[in-house]
Amino acid sequence: MLTTSNILETAEEFISPAQNMVDRERQHWLEQEIQALPPTQKSVLVLRIYQEMPFKEIARILQCTTNAAKVNYQHALLKLKDRVSKLTEDL
């Protein structure tokens, strides 16, 4: 007997692999875009997001001011946001 529960389970089985593929493609695209950033922006972004470091510590590591670390972070985010906008326009 076909029930709502069966339909949902079947849909989840189909959507899950498809969503996993989309998620992997997004992750790969994001990694490429991060690699394309200028070195300082890339370093600040990686240390801030992936290593969860405070800007003061990032500045110490990169031998720059805390403000310079924050500015590089903002520039990196703006570049990534611009690339996402361009990508969605092309779709």
C-alpha positions as CSV (number, residue, x, y, z in Angstrom):
1,M,0.0,0.0,0.0
2,L,1.3,3.4,-1.0
3,T,1.4,5.8,2.0
4,T,2.6,9.3,2.5
5,S,5.4,7.9,4.7
6,N,6.5,5.5,1.9
7,I,6.5,8.4,-0.6
8,L,8.6,10.6,1.7
9,E,11.1,7.8,2.3
10,T,11.5,7.2,-1.4
11,A,11.9,10.9,-2.0
12,E,14.5,11.2,0.7
13,E,16.5,8.3,-0.7
14,F,16.6,10.1,-4.1
15,I,17.2,13.6,-2.9
16,S,19.9,12.7,-0.4
17,P,22.5,11.5,-3.1
18,A,21.5,14.3,-5.4
19,Q,21.9,16.8,-2.6
20,N,25.2,15.3,-1.6
21,M,26.5,15.7,-5.1
22,V,25.4,19.4,-5.2
23,D,27.0,20.0,-1.8
24,R,30.3,18.5,-3.0
25,E,30.2,20.6,-6.2
26,R,29.6,23.7,-4.1
27,Q,32.4,22.8,-1.8
28,H,34.8,22.2,-4.7
29,W,33.8,25.6,-6.3
30,L,34.3,27.4,-3.0
31,E,37.7,25.9,-2.5
32,Q,38.8,27.0,-5.9
33,E,37.5,30.5,-5.4
34,I,39.4,30.7,-2.0
35,Q,42.6,29.5,-3.7
36,A,42.2,32.2,-6.3
37,L,42.2,35.0,-3.7
38,P,45.4,37.1,-3.1
39,P,47.7,35.3,-0.6
40,T,47.0,37.6,2.3
41,Q,43.3,37.6,1.9
42,K,43.3,33.8,1.5
43,S,45.4,33.4,4.7
44,V,43.2,35.7,6.8
45,L,40.0,34.0,5.5
46,V,41.3,30.5,6.2
47,L,42.6,31.4,9.7
48,R,39.5,33.2,10.6
49,I,36.9,30.8,9.3
50,Y,38.5,27.4,9.3
51,Q,40.9,27.9,12.3
52,E,38.4,30.2,14.2
53,M,41.3,32.5,15.2
54,P,40.7,36.0,16.5
55,F,41.9,38.9,14.3
56,K,44.6,39.8,16.9
57,E,46.1,36.4,16.6
58,I,45.9,36.4,12.8
59,A,47.6,39.8,12.8
60,R,50.4,38.4,14.9
61,I,50.9,35.4,12.6
62,L,50.8,37.5,9.4
63,Q,52.9,40.3,11.0
64,C,50.4,43.0,10.3
65,T,48.0,45.2,12.2
66,T,44.7,43.9,13.5
67,N,43.0,46.4,11.3
68,A,44.9,45.2,8.2
69,A,43.7,41.6,9.0
70,K,40.1,42.8,9.3
71,V,40.4,44.7,6.0
72,N,41.8,41.8,4.2
73,Y,39.1,39.6,5.6
74,Q,36.4,42.0,4.4
75,H,38.0,42.2,0.9
76,A,38.1,38.4,0.7
77,L,34.4,38.1,1.6
78,L,33.4,40.8,-0.9
79,K,35.4,39.0,-3.7
80,L,33.7,35.7,-2.8
81,K,30.3,37.4,-2.6
82,D,30.9,39.0,-6.0
83,R,31.9,35.7,-7.6
84,V,28.7,34.1,-6.2
85,S,26.6,36.9,-7.6
86,K,28.3,36.4,-11.0
87,L,27.7,32.7,-10.9
88,T,24.0,33.0,-10.1
89,E,23.6,35.6,-12.9
90,D,25.1,33.1,-15.4
91,L,22.6,30.5,-14.3
